[in-house]
Amino acid sequence: MIDVEQIRKDFLVYTKQPELAYLDSAASSLKVKSAIDEVDYYYHNLGANVHRGAYQLAYETTNLYEEARKTVASFINADEEEVVFTRGTTSSLNTIANAYREILEPGDEIITSELEHHSSLIPWMITAKKTGANLVYIPLTEEGRITIEAFKKVFTKKTRVVALTHVSNVLGYLTPIKEITKIAHQSNAIVVLDAAQSAPHMKLDVKDLDVDFMAFSGHKMFGPSGIGVLYGKKHLFNYLEPFEYGGEMVDEVDKDQATWKENPFRFEAGTPIISGAIGLAAAIRYIESIGQEQMHNHTEALHQYTLKKLKEIPGLIIYNESAENPVITFNIKGIHPHDIATILDQYHVCVRAGHHCAQLVSKFLGVNSTLRASMHIYNNQKDCNVFIESIIAAKQFFEGF
Ligand SMILES: Cc1ncc(COP(=O)(O)O)c(C=O)c1O
């Protein structure tokens, strides 16, 4: 069992704002103290660059940075050289989509879905435009899910890339990616997984999932913003063209040509996000100290409790009752989501209103925008109750007019 009062001591924002009902973790989680302390340690005690200096300060910095890589690798069951630090999921996914602009040919097919966050969709849309490849959408079920059966319908011999979200940031649905990957590999298509929403909530094992590339962000899993991960299988990574060129990624430079190092350095041009990587490793250690199963049990109990209460409010449309992630996406008939969110803020309830950077999902639902409440380990039943009360108050306020 998770002791939320204890957990909250690790998230210092609660000492300043104890009344906070933070229900927007799908956008960005709160930041754990141990991760902030690591970032602070780097800036106060080290400050040197990595892989360059021949002095003690630089060695210690390099050690911490490379230890962080090991921590991430072990977290997702990858090998160290398969883990590249990036600015975040967006930057990781752009890196791969960009590299495939050198590889794809007219008529090749890229399978995607309407559930994608813009950062998983747009890079491939541009890749398709630039190469003459076709973007193919998996038909969603009525509920909005990706199924193996629907994937099989669009998978052909021309499929070269399958780029999908692991968990939808709007609907919280889990994609059956392991089974999809098995099928994709039958014709040597690569699978690029957007794990931005799954990494903060479930155990990810890249060897088990067998995906070729995977991306996630530190800021959604209690770590610093500005740091993310791009996992890639060794043999694929070393054959892709880098996205950026510069210091530390080169092997040999002549006047008219240069060669690149092998991964992970090949994709980490310039000074990396040293403090972010160290902070992310601390956040991962924190997650591991609590246990992902414990985290899941706690957030799922809150999720179900809140769903049950919300369903009792008349005029509420919930779009994703069966979501695997603790995310509730809804609307209130006749009231704009932004108006609701503004009232909720007066109760210190933080939720997201809008299209959540996934406009195709809104279009699929037939709405312009939705409200989204998402939970994590620092939430308790009181947060959920305040949330429900503030929804009722907002409804009364607008319906009174
Ligand atoms: C499913 C999904 N993919 C990608 C992203 C982009 O992540 P970032 O903004 O950290 O690059 C997000 C962020 O909301 C997301 O939820």
PDBQT file of the ligand as one rigid body, heavy atoms in Angstrom, charges set to zero:
ROOT
HETATM    1  C1  LIG A 501       1.786  10.215 -25.893  1.00  0.00    +0.000 C 
HETATM    2  C2  LIG A 501       2.729  11.382 -25.926  1.00  0.00    +0.000 A 
HETATM    3  N1  LIG A 501       3.675  11.427 -26.854  1.00  0.00    +0.000 NA
HETATM    4  C3  LIG A 501       4.555  12.423 -26.929  1.00  0.00    +0.000 A 
HETATM    5  C4  LIG A 501       4.520  13.471 -26.044  1.00  0.00    +0.000 A 
HETATM    6  C5  LIG A 501       5.525  14.567 -26.173  1.00  0.00    +0.000 C 
HETATM    7  O1  LIG A 501       6.373  14.567 -25.078  1.00  0.00    +0.000 OA
HETATM    8  P1  LIG A 501       7.393  15.766 -24.818  1.00  0.00    +0.000 P 
HETATM    9  O2  LIG A 501       6.577  17.014 -24.827  1.00  0.00    +0.000 OA
HETATM   10  O3  LIG A 501       7.950  15.447 -23.473  1.00  0.00    +0.000 OA
HETATM   11  O4  LIG A 501       8.401  15.725 -25.898  1.00  0.00    +0.000 OA
HETATM   12  C6  LIG A 501       3.542  13.491 -25.057  1.00  0.00    +0.000 A 
HETATM   13  C7  LIG A 501       3.438  14.621 -24.124  1.00  0.00    +0.000 C 
HETATM   14  O5  LIG A 501       2.375  15.026 -23.720  1.00  0.00    +0.000 OA
HETATM   15  C8  LIG A 501       2.624  12.417 -24.990  1.00  0.00    +0.000 A 
HETATM   16  O6  LIG A 501       1.676  12.373 -24.066  1.00  0.00    +0.000 OA
ENDROOT
TORSDOF 0
